[in-house]
Amino acid sequence: MPKPVATPRPTGKFHPVAEVSATLPAHYYFDPAIFAREREEIFFKSWQLVGYRDAVAKAGSYFTAELFDQKLLVIRGKDGKLRAFYNVCMHRGHVLAEGHGEKSIFTCPFHAWSYDTTGALKAAGNAENVQDFRLDDFGLAPVRVEEFLNMVFVNLDPDAVPMAKTFKALADEIRSFLPQIDSYQFHRRDVLPLQCNWKFTMDQLECYHCPHIHPEAMQAVDITHRESHEYDWWQSHTSFIDEDKMRRDWGEKLLRSKVGDAFKDNHVWYMWPNYMLLGQPGPANFSILIGAPTSVGTTDVIVEHCFSTAPSPENVKQMNGLRDIVLPQDTAAMNGQQKGIRARGYRQGRLMVDAAHSWRSEHATHHFDKMVWEALNGPRYELE
């Protein structure tokens, strides 16, 4: 029989084994140099949400988006294919398009160079008199784009692994609860500005804090009956809801595990790098929580809510509860961390990971932090 592998002893450093690992070093949350590396190695090399399928459902429909200082243009071509480009005229760098709508030709407001929905340059004034000028040499610069569930994502890395491969199992799990998710439409956006680093928003992927921070939500949850699973690039968390609470709030039909597009329990899916996909107990709903960094020490938590039809009064109750109760409780805790993280007496804490990965364990936080670490450093753990 093979000898059991010995568990390493804690070293006080961040470690690839969750059970013995410290937290990320404190400066990872306030060092501008770390943040600059994250911009390049995480956000410019990962799939980033820029919009929704219903916004580009028709041929010729388009919308614009931004990822840090990168202007982007997403177009449904006349051939029905979805494409994305850097939103910049290839003549002298002027922004090409604004807002959203429907067009067959995109004309630069500076010198009127014109592009079609495939990104091809169709007209450039005086081109016939410029030596060796070829329209084909100046098409819009493409960006990787994919549709995922009801969303549209881009990736600035031309070599990125397709979402359809990386997140297939995640999509399958969500569709098992929401069979019509691909046709859900965006209905409302809530934005909460935070005075903290973006990683603190994803470090909340544990319930060690729940009884202390979320007393209202805990009234409906059997806290000892919680499941979490970590995969290569995503996580799945289910908190099981007290049936009497569900019966009072939503009625008998939602006591089953699912009824059409509806949830009995509370579901959170984490998706690399800065997304939580939410299914709240009650009538059909799907929300996307985005930890969108605005600087090294500030973040916008953006929650975008999607439904198959116009939101019902019950859906509004779900959205408002998240915006007005749950997220402000988390916000206060995360802002408090940012205030304290620079203390000279603090360098790293200890992640509270138990062998059973129980509801109080911080193994999911470690899973996220490990992905951050390796995105910046590779599998080198001797650096700190």
C-alpha positions in Angstrom: 0.0 0.0 0.0 1.3 3.5 -0.7 2.4 5.5 2.3 0.1 8.3 3.3 1.3 11.7 2.3 2.3 13.7 5.3 0.4 17.0 5.8 2.8 19.9 5.8 3.1 21.9 9.0 1.9 25.5 9.0 4.7 28.0 8.1 3.0 31.3 8.5 3.0 31.8 4.7 0.5 31.4 2.0 0.6 27.7 1.1 -0.9 25.6 -1.7 -2.4 23.2 1.0 -5.5 25.0 2.4 -5.4 23.3 5.8 -2.0 24.8 6.7 -2.1 28.1 4.8 -1.9 31.6 6.0 -3.9 34.4 4.2 -2.5 36.3 1.3 0.2 38.8 2.4 -1.3 42.1 3.5 0.4 44.1 0.8 -1.5 42.1 -1.9 -4.5 44.3 -0.9 -2.9 47.7 -1.1 0.3 47.6 -3.1 -0.1 49.5 -6.5 2.5 47.2 -8.1 0.4 44.1 -7.2 -2.7 45.8 -8.6 -0.9 46.6 -11.8 0.1 43.0 -12.2 -3.4 41.8 -11.5 -4.7 44.1 -14.3 -2.4 42.4 -16.8 -2.2 38.9 -15.6 -5.8 38.4 -14.3 -8.2 40.9 -15.8 -6.7 41.1 -19.3 -6.3 37.3 -19.4 -9.7 36.2 -18.1 -13.3 36.2 -19.4 -15.0 39.4 -18.5 -18.7 40.2 -18.6 -19.6 43.1 -20.9 -23.3 42.6 -21.6 -26.2 40.4 -22.3 -27.4 38.3 -25.2 -30.7 40.1 -25.6 -28.8 43.4 -26.3 -27.3 41.9 -29.4 -30.0 39.6 -30.5 -30.7 41.3 -33.9 -28.3 41.4 -36.8 -26.6 44.8 -36.7 -27.2 45.4 -33.0 -24.3 46.5 -30.9 -23.1 47.8 -27.6 -20.0 49.4 -26.2 -18.1 48.5 -23.0 -15.0 49.2 -21.0 -12.4 47.1 -19.2 -10.2 49.5 -17.3 -8.9 51.8 -20.0 -9.7 49.5 -22.9 -12.7 50.5 -25.0 -14.6 47.6 -26.6 -17.3 47.2 -29.2 -19.6 44.1 -29.5 -21.5 43.6 -32.7 -24.0 41.1 -34.0 -23.0 40.9 -37.7 -25.4 40.9 -40.6 -24.3 37.2 -41.0 -25.6 36.6 -37.4 -22.1 36.0 -35.9 -21.2 37.8 -32.7 -17.9 39.7 -32.8 -16.0 42.0 -30.6 -13.3 44.6 -31.4 -11.3 47.2 -29.7 -13.5 50.3 -30.0 -11.0 52.4 -31.8 -10.6 53.7 -35.4 -7.5 52.2 -37.0 -6.6 55.6 -38.6 -5.5 57.8 -35.7 -7.0 56.1 -32.6 -10.3 58.0 -32.1 -13.1 56.1 -30.3 -15.3 54.7 -33.0 -18.7 54.1 -31.4 -20.7 55.2 -28.3 -23.6 53.6 -26.5 -25.7 50.9 -28.1 -28.2 50.4 -30.9 -28.3 49.0 -34.4 -26.0 49.9 -37.3 -24.8 48.4 -40.6 -21.8 50.9 -40.8 -19.7 52.4 -38.1 -18.2 55.8 -39.1 -15.4 57.4 -37.1 -16.5 60.9 -36.1 -13.0 62.3 -36.7 -12.1 61.6 -40.4 -15.1 59.4 -41.4 -13.3 56.1 -41.9 -16.1 53.5 -42.1 -16.4 49.9 -41.0 -19.0 47.2 -41.5 -20.3 44.7 -38.9 -17.5 42.3 -39.6 -14.9 45.0 -38.7 -13.7 45.4 -42.3 -12.7 48.9 -43.4 -15.1 49.9 -46.2 -14.1 53.5 -46.9 -11.3 55.9 -46.1 -11.3 59.4 -47.7 -8.6 60.0 -50.3 -7.4 56.4 -50.1 -7.3 56.2 -53.9 -4.5 58.8 -53.9 -2.3 57.3 -51.1 0.5 55.1 -52.2 0.0 51.4 -51.5 -3.0 52.0 -49.3 -5.1 48.8 -48.9 -8.4 48.8 -47.0 -7.8 45.2 -46.0 -4.8 46.3 -43.9 -6.8 48.4 -41.5 -9.8 46.4 -40.3 -10.8 46.7 -36.6 -8.6 44.8 -34.1 -10.6 41.7 -32.9 -11.2 40.6 -29.3 -12.3 37.1 -28.2 -16.0 37.0 -27.4 -18.3 34.3 -26.3 -21.9 33.8 -25.2 -22.3 32.1 -21.9 -25.7 31.3 -20.5 -27.6 34.7 -21.1 -24.4 36.7 -20.9 -21.7 38.0 -23.3 -18.0 37.8 -22.2 -14.8 39.0 -23.8 -11.2 38.0 -23.2 -8.2 40.2 -24.3 -6.0 37.1 -24.4 -6.1 35.7 -27.9 -4.9 32.3 -26.5 -7.5 32.0 -23.8 -9.2 28.6 -23.3 -12.8 28.9 -24.5 -15.5 29.5 -21.9 -17.4 26.6 -23.4 -14.7 24.3 -22.2 -13.5 25.9 -18.9 -17.0 26.5 -17.5 -19.2 23.8 -19.2 -19.9 22.0 -16.0 -20.8 25.3 -14.3 -23.3 26.1 -17.1 -24.8 22.5 -16.9 -25.3 22.9 -13.2 -27.0 26.3 -13.5 -29.2 25.0 -16.3 -30.3 22.1 -14.1 -32.1 24.7 -11.9 -32.9 27.3 -14.6 -33.7 25.5 -17.8 -34.6 28.7 -19.6 -31.5 30.7 -18.4 -30.2 31.3 -21.9 -33.2 33.4 -22.7 -33.2 35.4 -19.4 -33.0 39.2 -19.9 -31.3 41.8 -17.8 -33.7 44.0 -15.8 -31.9 45.9 -13.0 -28.5 47.0 -11.9 -27.5 47.9 -8.3 -24.1 49.5 -7.6 -22.4 49.6 -4.2 -19.1 51.6 -4.0 -16.7 50.0 -1.6 -13.5 51.4 0.0 -11.6 48.1 -0.3 -9.5 46.0 -2.7 -11.5 43.8 -5.1 -10.2 40.6 -3.7 -12.0 41.2 -0.4 -15.3 40.8 -2.3 -14.3 37.3 -3.4 -12.7 36.3 -0.1 -16.3 36.3 1.3 -16.7 32.8 -0.2 -17.1 31.3 3.3 -19.8 31.1 5.9 -17.5 31.5 8.9 -18.7 35.1 9.0 -22.4 34.4 8.4 -23.8 34.0 11.9 -22.0 37.2 13.0 -22.6 39.4 9.9 -25.9 38.1 8.5 -28.3 37.4 11.4 -31.4 38.0 9.3 -30.4 35.6 6.6 -29.4 33.0 9.1 -32.9 32.8 10.5 -33.9 30.8 7.4 -30.8 28.6 7.0 -29.8 25.3 8.5 -26.2 26.5 9.0 -24.9 23.0 9.7 -26.4 21.7 6.4 -24.3 23.5 3.7 -22.5 22.1 0.7 -19.5 23.6 -1.1 -17.4 22.2 -3.9 -14.3 23.7 -5.6 -13.4 22.9 -9.2 -10.6 24.2 -11.4 -12.0 27.7 -12.1 -15.3 27.8 -10.3 -17.1 26.8 -7.1 -20.6 25.7 -6.1 -22.2 26.6 -2.7 -25.6 25.6 -1.5 -27.2 26.7 1.8 -30.3 24.7 2.6 -33.3 26.7 3.7 -35.7 26.0 6.6 -38.9 24.6 5.1 -41.2 26.4 7.5 -39.5 29.7 6.5 -40.0 28.9 2.9 -43.6 28.0 3.3 -44.3 31.3 5.0 -42.4 33.3 2.4 -43.2 31.7 -0.9 -45.9 29.0 -0.5 -46.0 25.2 -0.6 -45.0 24.8 -4.3 -41.4 25.9 -3.7 -40.7 23.4 -1.0 -39.6 20.9 -3.7 -36.0 21.2 -4.9 -37.1 23.0 -8.0 -40.4 23.9 -9.8 -39.7 25.0 -13.3 -37.3 28.0 -12.9 -37.4 28.4 -9.1 -35.1 27.8 -6.1 -35.9 26.2 -2.8 -32.4 26.8 -1.4 -29.8 29.5 -1.6 -27.2 29.0 -4.4 -23.9 30.8 -5.0 -21.6 29.9 -7.9 -18.2 31.5 -7.9 -16.6 32.0 -11.4 -13.0 33.1 -11.9 -11.9 35.8 -11.4 -14.5 38.2 -10.0 -18.0 36.8 -10.3 -20.6 35.3 -8.0 -23.7 34.0 -9.8 -26.7 33.9 -7.4 -29.9 32.0 -7.2 -32.0 33.2 -4.2 -34.7 31.2 -2.6 -38.1 31.8 -4.2 -39.5 32.5 -7.6 -37.2 32.3 -10.7 -34.2 34.6 -10.5 -30.6 34.9 -11.5 -28.2 37.6 -10.4 -24.6 38.3 -11.2 -22.4 39.9 -8.5 -19.3 41.5 -9.9 -16.3 42.7 -7.9 -15.2 45.5 -10.3 -11.9 47.2 -9.2 -11.8 50.9 -9.6 -8.4 51.4 -8.0 -6.1 49.3 -5.7 -8.2 50.3 -2.7 -11.7 50.8 -4.1 -14.2 48.5 -5.8 -17.7 48.7 -7.2 -19.8 45.8 -6.2 -22.2 45.6 -9.2 -25.3 43.3 -9.0 -27.1 42.7 -12.2 -30.5 40.9 -12.0 -32.0 38.8 -14.8 -35.4 37.2 -15.2 -37.4 35.3 -17.8 -40.2 37.9 -17.6 -40.8 41.2 -16.0 -39.8 41.1 -12.3 -42.7 40.2 -10.0 -43.3 41.8 -6.6 -41.6 38.7 -5.1 -38.6 39.3 -7.4 -38.4 42.9 -6.3 -38.4 41.6 -2.7 -35.4 39.3 -3.5 -33.5 42.1 -5.2 -34.1 44.7 -2.4 -33.2 42.2 0.3 -29.8 41.6 -1.3 -29.2 45.4 -1.9 -30.6 46.7 1.4 -29.7 44.1 4.0 -27.1 41.4 2.9 -24.7 43.4 0.9 -24.4 46.4 3.3 -23.5 43.9 6.0 -20.7 42.5 3.9 -19.7 46.0 2.8 -19.0 47.2 6.4 -16.8 44.1 7.0 -14.8 44.5 3.8 -14.3 48.2 4.3 -13.1 47.5 7.9 -10.5 45.0 6.5 -9.1 47.6 4.2 -8.8 50.1 7.0 -6.9 47.6 9.1 -4.8 45.7 6.5 -2.0 48.3 6.5 -1.3 48.0 10.3 2.4 47.5 10.9 1.5 44.8 13.5 -0.3 42.7 10.8 1.3 40.8 8.0 -0.7 37.6 7.5 -3.4 35.8 9.4 -4.3 32.1 9.4 -7.1 30.7 7.2 -9.4 28.7 9.3 -9.6 25.5 7.2 -10.8 22.3 9.0 -10.2 18.8 7.7 -13.9 18.3 7.1 -14.3 21.5 5.1 -17.3 22.2 7.3 -19.6 25.3 7.0 -17.2 27.2 9.2 -14.2 26.4 7.1 -12.4 29.0 4.9 -11.3 26.5 2.2 -13.3 28.3 -0.6 -11.4 31.5 0.3 -8.2 29.7 -0.1 -9.3 28.2 -3.4 -9.8 31.8 -4.8 -6.6 33.1 -3.2 -4.6 30.3 -4.7 -5.8 31.2 -8.1 -4.8 34.8 -7.6 -1.4 33.7 -6.3 -0.7 31.4 -9.2 -1.9 34.0 -11.7 0.7 36.4 -10.4 3.5 34.0 -9.3 3.0 30.6 -10.9 3.4 27.6 -8.6 6.2 29.4 -6.6 5.3 29.6 -2.9 8.7 30.5 -1.6 8.3 34.1 -2.6 6.8 35.3 0.7 
